[in-house]
Amino acid sequence: AFYVNQIGNSSSNGGTSGAGYLIWTSASQNGGHYSTSTGKFTAPVAGWYKMQTTYLADDSYSVTGTVSINVNGSVKIRSYFSDTGNKYLSATASGVVYMNANDYAQAQAPVGKYTSFSGFLIG
């Protein structure tokens, strides 16, 4: 299990239109399978995993886009949002994915004010 969050601007390793893979520099986790240098969670065993990422933009942002959880670079869970500015906006992508041992998952979103990413093995 792991949980990472960022208050303030989260860092991103690129992407298009400001939507890149999010990277958090500290993590609460059991097992050390989330990398704070790459932003990747690597599945230690095959099974079903509950994954969630959240995104919050404050009233200084005006963004439209998606938040997603990608496994091995492919989108598996996605949520769309649209904000015209001057208000807070929250989006969450949450679901269950099957991962083989050594598959990796990453959260992708525009760089935002408050972001989180978490996951755990269901079985």
Salt bridges, closest charged atoms under 4 A:
none
